[in-house]
Each structure stands twice: as C-alpha cells, then as structure tokens.
Amino acid sequence: MRPHICVIQFPGVNCEYETARALETAGLDASIVRWNAPAGSLSDYDGFILPGGFSYQDRVRAGAVAAGEDVMGVLIEQAALGKPIVGICNGAQVLVESGLVPGIGAQSIDLALAPNKGMGRDGYYANWVFVRVASEPRRSAITYGFKKGDVLPIPIAHGEGRFTSSEAGLFDTLEKSGQVILKYCTSDGGVAAGFPDDPNGSERSAAAISNPQGNVVAMMPHPERSTWLRQVPDGLDSVWSRKRTESRGSWDDLESGGPGAGIFESIKTHIEERV
Amino acid sequence: MVRVDGTVADIQRALKEVGVDLAPDEARRIKSLIGRDPSVTELYIFDIMWSEHCSYKSSKPILQKHLPTEGSRVLIGPGEDAGVVRLGAAEGKSYVLVVAHESHNHPSQILPVEGAATGIGGIVRDVYCMGADVVGVMDALRFGDPDGPRAESVREVPAGVVRGIWEYGNALGVPNVGGDVFFDRGYAENCLVNVVAVGIAEEKEIIRSRVPQAAAGEAYDLILIGKPTDMSGLGGATMASKILDESEEGNLGAVQLHDPFLKRMLAEATKAVIADLRKSGIDIGFKDLGAGGISCAVSELVGAGGFGAELDLDSVHVAFDSIESYAIACSETQERYCLAVPSHASGKVLKIYNDDFELPHIYRGACASVIGRVTAKRDLVMTRAGEVVADLPVEIVNQGISYDRKSEPRPAPAGGDERPDAGDIRSACLSVLSLLSVCSKHYVYRHYDSEVKGMSVLKPGEADASVISIPGTCLGVATAVDGNPRYSRIDPYVGGALAVCESIRNIASVGAVPVALTDCLNFGNPEDPHVFHDFVETVRGIGDAARALWGYGTEEPVPIVSGNVSFYNESSSGSAIPPSPVVACYGVLDDYSVAVSVRLKQAGSDLFLIGKRKSGLGGSALMAAAGLDGRGRLPALDLTGERDAIHAVTEIIRSGHALACHDISEGGLFGALAEMVIGGWGMGEAGAEVDLRPDPGLTPEDMLFSECGGFVVETSRTSRGEVEEILNRFAVASEVIGKTVSDHVMTLKIGGETVAGIEGSEMREAWLSPVEKAIG
C-alpha cells in the first residue's frame, strides 16, 4: 500500500496541486485537505506537507496566522508519533512560527525566517540555487535517498527565507545535533560565500532545518519545482542541467525524475522504514 | 431624476454636479433613448458603458474591418471576457487555451504598485470566469527614459510597477511566463502596463458569460461573490478614457485596491462550486466584475442570454451602509464575480463559499449573496429601499455608441536613409548590448515567480518564448509578447505588422505553432486625426500580417481572439505616447520535448542564418544607441519571406535538428548571436565564429544591425544535409555563416576580415547590468 500524505490547504497557499502531483510521482498517495477539516479526519494519514504560498496573506508575519490554527494542534500530536511533516517555503514559515522547528523547547519559538538580506536588492527573489545535503541521510525525513555532501540544483522563490535566531548559540546546537539538513552552496558543493550562491543571508547558509527527531523539516527551496527533469534550466553548472540538455527530443526522459524528486522519495522511504 | 434640458451649458452643469464625464450630446441621446430624464444611477451606468474603454466607440469599426478573428481552432473570439481556442487532444481530453489581454496604463501611472497589481487582478478574472485555470501571466511594460528629463519621477514608476506585479502575481500563485520591458522617452508621462492572462481548460469545462437558456423555464438567481462593495475604482473605465491630468487628485479614488489572497480563495472556492453544479448537470452563467461593476456585469450576463434582471441593491454586501446607490451599481471594487444559478441551487452555492471556504471569516465583509433574479422581461431594474433607482432596457445599456473619428496622415518625415557615422563595429556592438531595451531583464523577472504550478519547460529569459507543459501530457504551450515603438514611430503600419511577425517568430523559435494572437493597442487621443490615423494604420498592419503569416501546416490566418484598445495615453501637458501596439502570440507544441533555448549548446556546431539581410537601419537599436531614434529608413517589409522563414524554422526544430535558436529582432543579427553566446540567463559557455559574405547592397551595419527579421539556428554538423533540405523545401534565403567554438568569444568577420572580436564575459557584463543600474 502506498503511504498516504495529507497536503494541508491553508487559505492563501498556492503550491498544493503540484506538490500533490510530485508526491504521486514519487509513489505516494496525496490528498489536498482544507485547513478547517474536522480534526479527527487527519490522524489516518501517514504524513503531512504544508505547501508553499502566502497563507493568510502573510498577515502579521509569514506563516504566523496559520501557525495558530487548530489544525496545528493536530500536527503537533502527529509529529510526536514520528510521522513526517514537511513545510515547504511558506509551509516552512508556518512550522517555524509554530515552534515545531527546531522543536527544542516545549512549544517555544526559537527560530525565525526573516526578510532576505545581503543581496543588494529588495523584496522577492526567485532563482535556481544549489543546496548541499549537510546531514547524514537517515537524519531527516527528506534525505533518506541522498548521501551526505550530495549537491542539488533547486529553485527558491521567497522574500522571507533567512533562517535566523535571537538566541545565542542556537545554530551551534543545531549544527552539532545535525538539524541543519540542507545548506546553500556553490555548484561544486563549496561554501556559499555570498549572493547569489547564498540567496538570502541565512545563518550557516541553512536552507532546511529539522526538529531534533528529524521527522519535521522546514525547507525554503521548492522540490516540487525540480521533481521532473524538464523543470531544470539548461545552463546550470550541474550534471542535472547537462542531462536535461541531452534529453531534448525525449519526452520520457524529460518527464523522469529531477533533483527534487529525491526529497519526496525520501519521505516515502522514511515512512516505510518507520513502519 | 437629473434634468437634461436647456442649453449645452445647463446640461454640462447638471452632469458635472452628478460627477459623470458624459458629453451633453450623449446625455440628450440617453434621454431620447429612454424617453425620460435619467436617474443619477442611470447616468453613471451610461457613463461607464459609453466610455471608450467599454464601448470601443472610436475603434470598433476599424477593428472589425481589418482583423481576422476566425479560424478552425477558434471556439470563442473577441466579445467575451476572453478568447478560447483549441490546443489539441491528449490522454483522451480535448484542451483549450483561454486568453485575455488588457491595458492598465492610467492607474499604473498614478499609483504604480496598485495599478500594476490590479492589472493582473483584472485580467486573471477574465480567464477564471470562463471556467479555466490561469496558468500564466505576462506583462508588457513601457517606461520613460530613466536618464532623460524628469528622471526621478520616471524611475519611480518601474520600481512600483514591478513591485505591484510580483506582490500580486506571486501571492496569487500564477506563474509569470514572460513579457517585455521597453524604455523610451515617449513614455515619460504615460507608462504602459499591458497584461496578458493565459488559461487552460478542458473544452467541456468552458463556461459562458451569459445566463443559460434554462432560465427561460425555471427561476434563476444572481449571486454576487467576493469583496464587499465599496467606493473604490468608481469611474475607472471613465478615467481610462480621457487624458491623464496628474493634478487631478480625484483620479486616485478611481484606482482599485487589490487583494490576491482573496482572489486565490475565490478561485479555489469557485472551483468547488462549479464542480458541484456540473455534477448535478446544472447550467450556469458566470462573469467577473470589472469596469462598470455590478451594472455592467449583470447587464452583459443577462443580455447575452436574452434576459433581464431585477436587482435589490439592499442585498448587496457593502463595506459601509451609507454607500450611495450609484456607487453600489457602478463601483469597480476588485475581487468579485457574478454567478447565475437556478434558485433551488443557490443555498448550496452560498454554503460552499460562506461555510466551507469561510469567506466571511478569512476576509472582513467578503461573502456570497443573492442580489437579484433573472427576468424574462429584458430590462435592468435596480431597487433600493423599495424604490426603483434604475430601470433601463438591457439592449440600450449594452449597445454602446460609436463615433466616426477623423483620420489624417502625419506629414511625411524629413530625411531619407539616415545612418550613424560609420565607426568602430566593436564599440557599436557593446553600446547596442547595453541599451536598456536590448539588455537582459533578469533584474525584473527575478522578482517574479515563474515556476509556481510546476509546469515550466522554458522559463522567462531562457528562450524567445516561455514554454509550459500540460501535466501528464506531451502538450506544450508557448507564449510571447512583443511590440517595438521605434518601428511604429517611423511607420505605424509596419510597426503593427512587425509586432505580429516578431511575436510569431518568438513562438517559432521554440518550435511551437501559433494558434492565436491577442493585441492591446495603446495610443494617444483619438480625437486627434493624426493619432487616429496612426491607429488605423497599426490595425491594418496587424491584420495584414496575421493573414499573411498563416500557422505552420495550415493556410489560415493566425486569429486575433481577444484584445483591448487604450486611447488617451496622453498627459495634460500634451505629450502623447508613440503608437504602441502590443501583440501576444500563443503557440502549441504537440511534443514539448523538442523546444530549444537561445543558449549555444556545444562547440563545433553549424550556425545557420535564415532570412535575407536587408538595407535600412530605421527603428534599430543601433540608431537608438546613436541617439537617432525615429530617423532613418525601415528595412522593407516582406511578409511572404517572414512566413517561409518561420515555417522552415518550425520544421527544423520539430524534426529535432535544432540545438538552439534565436529570432533576429532588436540588435539585429549581432544582437541574436550575442545573446546566444551569452545565454539567456547569462550562463553561456560556447563561443561563435561568424564570417558573412559581402553584399554590395549592404553596409557592415546593415548586415549586423538591421532589424529585418530572420533567425539564427545552431545545428549539429552531422545534420547539415537534412537542415539544408528543409530550407530548400521552404525556399528560404539561408546560409551557414559560421560555427560554434569552445572559447567563449564571438568573432565577427565580413569577407574573411575580422570586424569585431569580443570576449563572452565582456558582452555578458554589458548585457546583464544596465536595468538594475537604471531602476534598481
């Protein structure tokens, strides 16, 4: 039986459909469920995704209003059961605002996703970047299919994606415990020294951070926009781009897995191995 | 009632008191049409319905005369909210493309952020209301010269417009699939913001903007959905139909306020409503509220079905109770739709919007309300507190008016084949590359989300057209938008024709076949006979080109299925924009996998030049870079040659022989080659070595910079024979002009003699940085 993932549709999210398609492509079942669905109907799912978008119009702060919705209470219970909960972009902002990530203190909010910084420009920024798998594969729900050090081209699109904290030493703790799952990097996996390799000025170049158990992950890049090879632009300094260029004329190859597909496949493996 | 009596001055005074822009003659006409004095609400209704924006009163006969609008793929042509054409079948489904194209110029000049945002907001509603999902938006932007006079105010506009576009489009979750940005002194006081929305639906899902015939046999309700009606945007259509006076603060209230969040929720909730009604086999009518608000939407919805309506304005959900009747009837409050459904289904519809999707909870005052009913009697009747505030025959409201405008050619421009002084080709190349209208627009499009929905194949900047795929199928849709005021300034007929040619060339450059065009025609005051002549010539050029460049594999014109005319792009200081046709082309790829970008792929490939080089530098980027814009002679227009080149390139790409392709437009042959070397995203690696055959009729500038159309295609040397066979079959002027090389350098020779050699990195820098420096 295929694991069944619930994609939560908060008012204002806008990546739910392609996220569901990406899950299905990776061998999972996916259902898009409205935020106000009865709590009891959610516990049958094997995992949850909070997709990208602008939940509640980014009122107060991105993710802040959704983080206070009743459904988050259900997700906190489900997270405690070890089920994977992955927030992508705005979903990451919701997880951070709810305290599920980094999930160290009991329900305390330790992290923030602040406005992009250090890029010499204002506002939203959408482009392809490279991220490096910074943790051991089995450390998080999204990395089971990778090796530590793997480099993926993947797109970002956000105005507030800078992981930061007012708490001294938090990032040391997160690094030490392996909770920094993905880091922005150069095309060969080197340290991102500044814009554009590091697109937003995140602490430790963090692109994805998990809770201590690794089953709840907040990631800013969009794996559903790099799930199929056709989505990869053809000029990046990456084997994925070269593969895309060589696939010209083959629909089957262009519809095969792109670099982000491994994220969803990892969620599947994580569920199957846990059970 | 408002008394329409006495002298012209008396009537003018009465109209002014009411606050409408109708001419005294028009007020008299209203009185004779309805046989009595009109009410205030009625005057507001006519003010909007008879505005240039809504009635096309100056342009309609010209459009009807010159533009081809029919074709075997066309399901719905101009006249409804959006045009609909068949794309093709895949996986047992028949897909259609739904496209709409509009201007939002005046609002964007006054309030750039809000104006540009509501531009997207308005155009996507036109596509949503046809039952389609919006899968892309494009913006064609025209700004003043940021280094010219009034530089400070000129620079504020692009920054605000770009922000409005990203704030709205990104939040709505509709990818930006291209557009263009042009900087020209002619737009210093009147920017242009033209917006395009592209939707996809299954053919059976299309909903008409009319009350269905079923309403003759059973009671139908009219349901208003969305934001509570307020005073915003009151008179927006009227404002767009007159000369912009920046001192008029009153215009500020005519710009609507945007809300992409609510729009997104309405789209999701509406999807659920339509799915539910379709399951029960219920026929509906659906229309967005744009210019003219409730009165316009309802009169068109019921009028198209041959019905009338009774509206109870007290049932309309409003932002504040003291709002006047005319404002409820005519305000252009954003994020609203009107739905006609059988009365027995109304309860279910309200429940989905108000309970399942909790509209009132997530947005203050938003909801769905029954505001009236469809009647057999073909009148539009509105009541408030039991009193009739408007009672008009629907036909009179909808028929509009028309004006015969005088048309008079401008005096022929002085000077002939003017050219810049012959100088160093290398420095000419670099100045062309860094010209604001030629250089990369990445600074702009990196603000836009072009990948949401996950359908992208070629993204803005990578190729001449963007390509998206329909998930799970081989079908691809290519989109491009074009229009170069420099050509139009010299010859509006050629400018119109070339806007069509270039947009079709762009589609062909990725291997797509054009299935439809839309146009937005931006001009000054049509009451000026010269301006009107420019307009007529432009439309004639568009029509001729659309007829001549029939789609590959057919002998049908490429149909123009939707569009918009925007007059009065003129400020009170008397400066009018140049004739500015903006044409969008939509193409289909049966198999998107053949699509190519502009970036050179490898060393050792052939570079084919397709299409004849011609003499004439008029309208070119070279002339603009030399400060000679508006002067010189345009290269001769040859529509048959254009068509043959387009068809040959389409065949080369479809048969899988092309590695990269770029059309020749701004910057001429040099501009095309340079961008192939640089790469659309600045990630090129291969260089090019080109040697052009000398031609006694052409100067080196003609060869390299004349904007006479054509293509450059990179093909593998092993397929040279097959490519030549295709080119011979289409009888196209073509030759191999050089090869790609591993060093990232471009070397240009004529007759074996090097005229310029430029490092890729130097071109890249010249091309990537100017826009950010100008407006960042």
Contacts between the chains, C-beta under 8 A, distances in Angstrom:
chain1	res1	chain2	res2	distance
A	9	B	268	7.5
A	11	B	261	7.2
A	11	B	264	7.9
A	11	B	265	5.5
A	11	B	357	7.9
A	11	B	358	7.7
A	11	B	362	4.7
A	12	B	171	7.3
A	12	B	261	4.8
A	12	B	264	5.9
A	12	B	265	7.0
A	13	B	173	7.9
A	14	B	171	7.6
A	14	B	172	7.0
A	14	B	173	2.4
A	14	B	264	6.1
A	14	B	452	6.0
A	15	B	173	7.0
A	15	B	452	6.1
A	15	B	454	7.8
A	17	B	453	7.1
A	17	B	454	8.0
A	18	B	452	7.7
A	18	B	453	5.7
A	18	B	454	3.1
A	18	B	455	7.7
A	18	B	471	7.9
A	21	B	454	6.7
A	21	B	471	6.1
A	22	B	454	7.0
A	34	B	356	7.3
A	34	B	357	7.6
A	36	B	356	8.0
A	36	B	358	6.4
A	52	B	452	7.6
A	53	B	171	7.8
A	53	B	173	6.0
A	53	B	264	7.8
A	54	B	170	7.6
A	54	B	171	4.3
A	54	B	260	7.5
A	54	B	261	6.4
A	54	B	264	7.9
A	56	B	261	7.4
A	56	B	362	7.3
A	57	B	171	7.0
A	57	B	259	7.9
A	57	B	260	7.9
A	57	B	261	3.8
A	58	B	171	7.9
A	121	B	443	7.7
A	121	B	772	7.5
A	121	B	776	6.3
A	123	B	163	6.6
A	123	B	166	6.7
A	123	B	447	6.2
A	124	B	166	5.0
A	124	B	167	8.0
A	124	B	170	6.0
A	124	B	447	5.2
A	124	B	448	7.9
A	124	B	449	7.5
A	125	B	446	5.9
A	125	B	447	7.3
A	126	B	170	7.9
A	126	B	446	5.9
A	126	B	447	7.2
A	126	B	448	6.4
A	126	B	449	5.2
A	126	B	450	6.8
A	126	B	451	7.2
A	127	B	446	5.7
A	155	B	451	5.5
A	157	B	170	7.2
A	157	B	449	4.7
A	157	B	451	6.7
A	157	B	452	7.2
A	222	B	451	7.1
A	224	B	454	5.4
A	225	B	451	4.5
A	225	B	452	7.7
A	225	B	454	5.6
A	225	B	456	7.6
A	227	B	454	7.0
A	228	B	454	7.6
A	230	B	456	7.8
A	230	B	457	5.1
A	230	B	469	6.5
A	230	B	592	7.4
A	230	B	593	7.8
A	231	B	451	7.1
A	231	B	454	6.8
A	231	B	456	5.8
A	231	B	457	7.7
A	233	B	459	6.5
A	233	B	462	6.1
A	233	B	681	6.5
A	234	B	462	7.2
A	234	B	597	5.6
A	234	B	599	6.6
A	234	B	601	8.0
A	235	B	462	7.8
A	235	B	597	7.6
A	235	B	599	5.3
A	235	B	679	5.1
A	235	B	680	7.7
A	235	B	681	5.7
A	235	B	683	3.3
A	235	B	684	7.1
A	235	B	685	8.0
A	236	B	683	6.8
A	237	B	683	7.7
A	245	B	601	6.1
A	247	B	593	7.3
A	248	B	593	6.5
A	248	B	594	6.9
A	248	B	596	6.9
A	248	B	656	7.5
A	248	B	659	7.7
A	249	B	593	5.5
A	249	B	594	5.8
A	249	B	656	4.6
A	250	B	593	5.8
A	251	B	474	5.2
A	251	B	591	6.0
A	251	B	592	7.4
A	251	B	593	4.4
A	253	B	593	7.8
A	254	B	457	7.8
A	254	B	592	7.7
A	254	B	593	5.1
